Amino acid sequence: MRLRCLLMLVVAGGFLAAMPATAEPPVERAACSHEGLNFKRCNLANADFSGATLSNAVFHRADLTGAHFVGADLSGANLNKTKAQRADFTGAKMDEVLFYESDGSRATFADAHLQGAKMQGARLIGATLDRAEIKAAFLTGVRLDGASMVGADLSETNLVGAVLSKANLEGANFARAGLVDARIRDANLRNANLAGADLYNADLTGSDLTGANLAGARLTRAKLTGAILVDTNLQGALMPDGSIHE
């Protein structure tokens, strides 16, 4: 298995950060195209795949701790059950990627494209997803405690049972998102767009919703104890007591 992993790493143009300082990275590795490569169970900690085309590649159960995928194309890639703590996916193309039950705690997904991504049960605690496009994705049961998602687009995304407590969600777009049973305690939702979102039984205790748009949202059985609702748009929202806000 180790030989296979090393061969795949060479073919993909990746290199390890642990290489001697005198070693030179592969020439024009950012232009390499290696779709469908199999890195299953490989140890790729600190490997650098920045700019590489790895669409439909298989990284199932691989160790991607601290790896670099800046600007890489991982469209449709299988990253299920990977260890990706502190990995850098800045600006990566990850549409339809599989990230089921993976650990991307403290990883960076800033400006990444994750439309239609399937990330059920993933751990993204303390991760950075600022300005990421995560539209129509599947994030049921995902852990995003303390994550930064400033300006991220999660419209029409399924976040049922997700945990976003103490997350920075300022200006994020959750329009028509499914947030049933979500835990969003003590979060920053200033100027966030939650129009038409389903927040049935969601826990928003202590969250700051100043300037947020919840027009037409469903808040039935939602917990709003201590939440800040200054200049919050609740027009047409179904409130916790069953009434419709005028």
C-alpha positions as CSV (number, residue, x, y, z in Angstrom):
1,M,0.0,0.0,0.0
2,R,2.8,2.4,0.8
3,L,4.4,1.9,-2.6
4,R,1.0,2.5,-4.3
5,C,0.6,5.7,-2.3
6,L,4.0,7.0,-3.2
7,L,3.5,6.2,-6.9
8,M,0.1,8.0,-6.9
9,L,1.7,11.0,-5.1
10,V,4.4,11.2,-7.8
11,V,2.0,10.8,-10.6
12,A,-0.3,13.6,-9.2
13,G,2.6,16.0,-8.9
14,G,2.2,16.3,-5.1
15,F,5.1,16.6,-2.7
16,L,5.6,16.4,1.0
17,A,6.3,19.5,3.1
18,A,8.8,17.3,5.0
19,M,11.1,17.2,1.9
20,P,14.5,18.8,2.3
21,A,14.5,22.5,1.7
22,T,16.8,22.1,-1.3
23,A,14.3,19.8,-3.0
24,E,12.4,21.5,-5.8
25,P,8.6,21.0,-6.4
26,P,7.5,19.3,-9.6
27,V,7.5,21.7,-12.6
28,E,4.1,23.2,-13.3
29,R,2.3,20.9,-11.0
30,A,-0.7,23.2,-10.9
31,A,-1.3,22.4,-14.6
32,C,-1.4,18.6,-14.0
33,S,-4.5,16.7,-14.7
34,H,-5.0,13.4,-12.9
35,E,-8.6,12.5,-12.7
36,G,-9.8,9.5,-10.8
37,L,-6.5,8.6,-9.0
38,N,-6.9,6.3,-6.1
39,F,-5.3,7.5,-2.8
40,K,-7.5,5.3,-0.6
41,R,-6.0,5.0,3.0
42,C,-2.8,6.8,1.9
43,N,-0.8,8.9,4.4
44,L,-0.7,12.3,2.6
45,A,-0.2,14.5,5.6
46,N,1.3,17.9,4.6
47,A,1.2,16.9,0.9
48,D,0.8,19.8,-1.6
49,F,-1.7,19.3,-4.4
50,S,-2.2,23.1,-4.9
51,G,-3.6,23.8,-8.4
52,A,-3.9,20.1,-9.3
53,T,-6.8,18.6,-11.2
54,L,-8.0,15.7,-9.1
55,S,-11.7,15.5,-10.1
56,N,-13.2,12.1,-9.2
57,A,-10.1,11.1,-7.3
58,V,-10.5,8.7,-4.3
59,F,-9.1,9.7,-1.0
60,H,-11.3,7.5,1.1
61,R,-10.0,7.2,4.7
62,A,-6.7,8.9,3.7
63,D,-4.7,11.1,6.1
64,L,-4.9,14.6,4.7
65,T,-3.8,16.4,7.9
66,G,-2.2,19.7,7.0
67,A,-2.4,19.0,3.2
68,H,-2.6,21.8,0.7
69,F,-5.3,21.8,-2.1
70,V,-5.3,25.6,-2.7
71,G,-7.0,26.2,-6.0
72,A,-7.2,22.5,-6.8
73,D,-10.1,20.8,-8.7
74,L,-11.6,18.1,-6.5
75,S,-15.0,18.0,-8.2
76,G,-16.8,14.8,-7.5
77,A,-13.8,13.5,-5.5
78,N,-14.3,10.9,-2.7
79,L,-13.0,12.3,0.6
80,N,-15.2,10.2,2.8
81,K,-13.9,9.5,6.3
82,T,-10.7,11.3,5.8
83,K,-8.5,13.0,8.4
84,A,-8.3,16.6,7.0
85,Q,-7.6,18.6,10.1
86,R,-5.9,22.0,9.3
87,A,-5.9,21.1,5.5
88,D,-6.1,24.1,3.2
89,F,-8.8,24.0,0.5
90,T,-8.8,27.8,-0.2
91,G,-10.4,28.5,-3.5
92,A,-10.7,24.8,-4.4
93,K,-13.4,23.5,-6.8
94,M,-15.2,20.9,-4.7
95,D,-18.7,20.7,-6.3
96,E,-20.4,17.4,-5.6
97,V,-17.5,16.3,-3.4
98,L,-18.0,13.5,-0.9
99,F,-16.9,14.4,2.6
100,Y,-19.1,12.1,4.7
101,E,-18.0,11.7,8.3
102,S,-14.6,13.3,7.6
103,D,-12.8,15.5,10.1
104,G,-11.9,18.9,8.7
105,S,-11.6,20.6,12.0
106,R,-9.7,23.9,11.7
107,A,-9.4,23.3,8.0
108,T,-9.7,26.2,5.5
109,F,-12.4,26.3,2.8
110,A,-12.4,30.0,2.2
111,D,-13.7,30.9,-1.3
112,A,-14.2,27.2,-2.1
113,H,-16.9,26.0,-4.3
114,L,-18.9,23.2,-2.6
115,Q,-22.2,23.2,-4.5
116,G,-24.1,19.9,-4.0
117,A,-21.4,18.6,-1.7
118,K,-22.3,15.7,0.5
119,M,-20.8,16.3,3.9
120,Q,-23.2,14.5,6.3
121,G,-21.8,13.9,9.8
122,A,-18.5,15.8,9.0
123,R,-16.6,17.6,11.8
124,L,-15.7,21.1,10.7
125,I,-15.1,22.5,14.2
126,G,-13.3,25.8,14.1
127,A,-13.0,25.6,10.3
128,T,-12.9,28.7,8.0
129,L,-15.5,28.8,5.2
130,D,-15.7,32.5,4.6
131,R,-17.3,33.3,1.3
132,A,-17.6,29.6,0.4
133,E,-20.3,28.6,-2.0
134,I,-22.2,25.6,-0.4
135,K,-25.5,25.9,-2.2
136,A,-27.9,22.9,-2.3
137,A,-25.4,20.8,-0.3
138,F,-26.1,18.1,2.3
139,L,-24.7,19.0,5.7
140,T,-27.0,17.0,8.0
141,G,-25.6,16.5,11.4
142,V,-22.4,18.4,10.6
143,R,-20.4,19.9,13.4
144,L,-19.5,23.6,12.7
145,D,-19.0,24.7,16.3
146,G,-16.9,28.0,16.3
147,A,-16.6,27.9,12.5
148,S,-16.2,31.1,10.5
149,M,-18.7,31.3,7.6
150,V,-18.7,35.1,7.0
151,G,-20.5,35.8,3.7
152,A,-20.9,32.1,2.8
153,D,-23.7,31.0,0.6
154,L,-25.7,28.0,2.0
155,S,-28.9,28.7,0.2
156,E,-31.2,25.6,-0.1
157,T,-28.6,23.5,1.9
158,N,-29.8,20.7,4.2
159,L,-28.4,21.4,7.7
160,V,-30.9,19.3,9.7
161,G,-29.4,18.6,13.1
162,A,-26.3,20.6,12.4
163,V,-24.4,22.3,15.2
164,L,-23.3,25.9,14.5
165,S,-23.0,27.1,18.1
166,K,-20.6,30.1,18.5
167,A,-20.1,30.2,14.8
168,N,-19.5,33.5,13.0
169,L,-22.2,33.5,10.3
170,E,-22.3,37.2,9.7
171,G,-23.8,38.0,6.3
172,A,-24.2,34.3,5.4
173,N,-27.0,33.3,3.1
174,F,-29.3,30.5,4.5
175,A,-32.2,31.4,2.2
176,R,-34.6,28.4,2.1
177,A,-32.1,26.2,4.0
178,G,-33.2,23.3,6.1
179,L,-32.2,24.0,9.7
180,V,-34.6,21.7,11.5
181,D,-33.3,20.7,15.0
182,A,-30.1,22.8,14.4
183,R,-28.2,24.1,17.4
184,I,-27.1,27.7,16.7
185,R,-26.5,28.9,20.2
186,D,-24.5,32.1,20.8
187,A,-23.8,32.5,17.1
188,N,-23.2,35.7,15.2
189,L,-26.0,36.0,12.6
190,R,-25.8,39.7,12.0
191,N,-27.2,40.6,8.6
192,A,-27.6,37.0,7.7
193,N,-30.2,36.0,5.2
194,L,-32.6,33.3,6.5
195,A,-35.6,34.1,4.3
196,G,-37.8,31.1,3.9
197,A,-35.5,28.9,6.0
198,D,-36.9,26.0,8.0
199,L,-35.9,26.5,11.6
200,Y,-38.4,24.2,13.2
201,N,-37.2,23.3,16.7
202,A,-33.9,25.1,16.1
203,D,-32.0,26.4,19.2
204,L,-31.0,30.0,18.6
205,T,-30.5,30.8,22.3
206,G,-28.3,33.9,22.8
207,S,-27.6,34.4,19.1
208,D,-27.2,37.8,17.6
209,L,-29.7,38.3,14.7
210,T,-29.3,42.0,14.4
211,G,-30.3,43.1,10.9
212,A,-31.0,39.5,9.8
213,N,-33.7,38.6,7.3
214,L,-36.1,35.9,8.5
215,A,-39.0,36.8,6.2
216,G,-41.2,33.8,5.7
217,A,-39.0,31.6,7.9
218,R,-40.5,28.8,9.9
219,L,-39.7,29.2,13.6
220,T,-42.2,26.8,15.1
221,R,-40.9,25.5,18.4
222,A,-37.6,27.4,17.9
223,K,-35.8,28.6,21.0
224,L,-35.0,32.4,20.9
225,T,-34.2,32.9,24.6
226,G,-31.7,35.8,24.9
227,A,-31.5,36.2,21.1
228,I,-30.9,39.7,19.8
229,L,-33.6,40.7,17.3
230,V,-32.8,44.3,16.7
231,D,-33.9,45.4,13.2
232,T,-34.6,41.8,12.3
233,N,-37.0,41.2,9.4
234,L,-39.7,38.7,10.6
235,Q,-42.4,39.6,8.1
236,G,-44.5,36.6,7.4
237,A,-42.4,34.4,9.6
238,L,-44.1,31.5,11.5
239,M,-43.2,32.3,15.1
240,P,-42.6,29.8,18.0
241,D,-46.0,30.3,19.4
242,G,-47.6,29.4,16.0
243,S,-48.5,33.0,15.1
244,I,-47.5,34.6,11.8
245,H,-45.5,37.8,12.3
246,E,-47.1,40.8,10.6
